[in-house]
Amino acid sequence: MTRLRRDGGTTGVDSGGAARREMRLSWVLTVLSICLSALVTATGAEGKRKLQIGVKKRVDHCPIKSRKGDVLHMHYTGKLEDGTEFDSSLPQNQPFVFSLGTGQVIKGWDQGLLGMCEGEKRKLVIPSELGYGERGAPPKIPGGATLVFEVELLKIERRSEL
């Protein structure tokens, strides 16, 4: 058995306890390193957060899914992370119409609305890098804001292929 002396040394021959503590510490440090690595990977190399896409309502029959170049007719409500609403198409009952994947909307929409079906509803959590960035869109959207959108795809207009 190893005993600690007042001067910091040990008595006895068995140093198994110290070796076990050192192995435990090594194990804890390894686990912490793995967790930190996973966190960095999840947020991106530069600390960027990723786009989150949640399907709130699926549709049974989906003959076409949205793709780049389609004209989409959408209803949406946009909020900040704290729940403050900054825009919505619902009060005017006027859908927002735009061409997907052509830069007419923020990157989070161009990415988050791909593969949608008419009638489908999604929730998009868009990091600032895919929204309005560090500048924001004053006065309603501050710089660096994460945006939360509830969207519904009402209609897809597919341009005929040449």
Secondary structure by P-SEA (a helix, b strand, c coil): ccccccccccccccaaaaaaaaaaaaaaaaaaaaaaaaaaaaacccbbbbbbbbbccccccccbbbcccbbbbbcccccccccccccccccccbbbbbbccccccccccccccccccccbbbbbbccccccccccccccccccbbbbbbbccccbbbbcccc
